[in-house]
């Protein structure tokens, strides 16, 4: 599996990128931290960017270390996410109010490739694109209101799936800041968005998104709550070549 990804925060903003992507040989995890207005009391001294990074690191380790060939791979992924949420909660329970209604939270998308096939998980409104036969399937839940936060039970609400070996050609993991050209601005379709990722790379998708946002700064053509949003995108090519798995680092 060859993975290329890019991340970019909101331009000219004075707090960190709350999107996060991490990839290793055989697994990719993408998170979109739930942004709240600056100065909002989160009940947490660490912040949303820290939470997204911490949960992403915990989850990818579990994806790589979990035993193979379980009967219900989707349920295994939910369990791994639940364990990761619990571990991160335990890391700051002594210093932060995890019962606060604005406690840091994030969406989660995970993809894992093993000898048994490819497994995936999607929690909340980030997006996974799957190309199995030349057509693109969109896996997302834009109406979801359950995010990964401090309660491990949130993992039970995740959408999961498993594909047999050799079926999946390409996959894309996207935060909602990187899907705007297709689902909000309707400038391109999902098939075209996948083509941009494959041919030109994730950084180019984000560049085109920023270009569209800047052409409509006041949201008159495309009404939206935020002029810009953090954006993160990863493209996974599963046609394994002689070099095996590769990871391309983000451009920014």
Rosetta blueprint (number, residue, H / E / L):
1 X L
2 X E
3 X E
4 X E
5 X E
6 X E
7 X E
8 X E
9 X L
10 X L
11 X L
12 X L
13 X L
14 X L
15 X L
16 X L
17 X L
18 X L
19 X E
20 X E
21 X E
22 X E
23 X E
24 X E
25 X L
26 X L
27 X E
28 X E
29 X E
30 X E
31 X E
32 X E
33 X E
34 X L
35 X L
36 X L
37 X L
38 X L
39 X L
40 X L
41 X L
42 X L
43 X L
44 X L
45 X L
46 X L
47 X L
48 X H
49 X H
50 X H
51 X H
52 X H
53 X H
54 X H
55 X H
56 X H
57 X H
58 X H
59 X H
60 X H
61 X H
62 X H
63 X H
64 X H
65 X H
66 X L
67 X L
68 X L
69 X L
70 X L
71 X L
72 X L
73 X H
74 X H
75 X H
76 X H
77 X H
78 X H
79 X H
80 X H
81 X H
82 X H
83 X H
84 X H
85 X H
86 X H
87 X H
88 X H
89 X H
90 X H
91 X H
92 X H
93 X L
94 X L
95 X L
96 X L
97 X L
98 X L
99 X L
100 X L
101 X L
102 X L
103 X L
104 X L
105 X L
106 X E
107 X E
108 X E
109 X E
110 X E
111 X E
112 X E
113 X E
114 X E
115 X L
116 X L
117 X E
118 X E
119 X E
120 X E
121 X E
122 X E
123 X E
124 X L
125 X L
126 X L
127 X E
128 X E
129 X E
130 X E
131 X E
132 X L
133 X L
134 X L
135 X L
136 X E
137 X E
138 X E
139 X E
140 X L
141 X L
142 X L
143 X L
144 X L
145 X L
146 X L
147 X L
148 X E
149 X L
150 X L
151 X L
152 X H
153 X H
154 X H
155 X H
156 X H
157 X H
158 X L
159 X E
160 X E
161 X E
162 X E
163 X E
164 X L
165 X L
166 X L
167 X L
168 X L
169 X L
170 X E
171 X E
172 X E
173 X E
174 X E
175 X L
176 X L
177 X L
178 X L
179 X L
180 X H
181 X H
182 X H
183 X H
184 X L
185 X L
186 X L
187 X L
188 X L
189 X L
190 X H
191 X H
192 X H
193 X H
194 X H
195 X H
196 X H
197 X H
198 X H
199 X H
200 X L
201 X L
202 X H
203 X H
204 X H
205 X H
206 X H
207 X H
208 X H
209 X H
210 X H
211 X H
212 X H
213 X H
214 X H
215 X H
216 X L
217 X L
218 X L
219 X L
220 X L
221 X L
222 X L
223 X L
224 X L
225 X L
226 X L
227 X L
228 X L
229 X L
230 X L
231 X E
232 X E
233 X E
234 X E
235 X E
236 X E
237 X E
238 X L
239 X L
240 X L
241 X L
242 X L
243 X L
244 X L
245 X L
246 X E
247 X E
248 X E
249 X L
250 X L
251 X L
252 X L
